[in-house]
Amino acid sequence: MLQGILDGKNSCITAFGARRSGKTQLIEGSEEIPGLPMKSFCELIPMVEEIGGSIAISCYRIYHDHIYDLLEHKEKEV
């Protein structure tokens, strides 16, 4: 995935499943173990800086019929 991003391709991390199946843990992680997006960003940022590139990040939560922007200070419905 990271190499694809460095090659200019788009990427998407999606978690879906039944309640209590580990979606939140996978995405958000914990203080001790960061979630998949944070681990990816921490590896990706130095690589992007090395090649002089830039990245754009969007994070959304889709719940029932609502979409929330997770990068807003308060989860704002989109």
C-alpha positions in Angstrom: 0.0 0.0 0.0 2.7 2.5 1.0 4.7 1.9 -2.2 1.5 2.5 -4.3 1.0 5.8 -2.6 4.6 6.8 -3.3 4.0 5.9 -6.9 1.0 8.3 -7.0 -1.8 5.9 -6.5 -4.8 6.5 -4.2 -5.3 4.3 -1.2 -8.2 3.6 1.1 -8.3 1.8 4.5 -11.8 0.5 5.2 -13.0 -1.4 8.3 -16.5 -2.9 8.4 -18.1 -5.7 10.2 -20.3 -6.8 13.1 -20.4 -5.0 16.4 -17.4 -5.7 18.6 -15.5 -7.3 15.8 -12.4 -5.1 16.2 -13.0 -2.2 13.7 -12.3 0.5 16.2 -9.2 -1.2 17.5 -7.9 -1.7 13.9 -8.4 2.0 13.0 -7.9 3.9 16.3 -5.6 1.5 18.1 -4.5 2.4 21.7 -1.9 4.5 23.4 0.4 1.4 23.4 -0.3 0.2 19.8 -1.4 2.7 17.2 -4.1 1.8 14.7 -3.3 0.9 11.1 -3.7 4.5 9.6 -1.4 6.0 12.2 1.2 3.3 11.7 1.0 3.8 8.0 1.3 7.6 8.2 4.3 7.4 10.5 6.1 5.2 7.9 4.8 7.2 5.0 5.6 10.8 6.0 9.4 10.4 6.1 9.3 8.7 2.7 7.2 11.5 1.2 9.5 14.1 2.7 12.5 12.3 1.2 11.1 12.6 -2.4 9.7 16.1 -1.9 6.1 15.0 -2.3 2.9 15.8 -0.5 -0.1 13.8 0.7 -3.7 14.6 1.4 -5.6 12.7 4.1 -9.4 12.3 4.6 -11.0 10.3 7.4 -14.7 9.5 7.5 -17.0 7.4 9.6 -20.1 6.0 8.0 -22.8 5.0 10.5 -26.3 4.0 9.3 -27.3 6.8 6.9 -24.8 9.4 8.2 -21.3 10.3 7.2 -19.0 12.0 9.7 -15.7 13.9 9.0 -13.3 12.6 11.7 -10.8 15.3 11.1 -13.2 18.0 12.3 -12.7 19.1 15.9 -16.1 17.7 16.7 -17.4 14.9 14.5 -19.3 16.9 11.9 -21.9 15.2 9.7 -21.1 15.7 6.0 
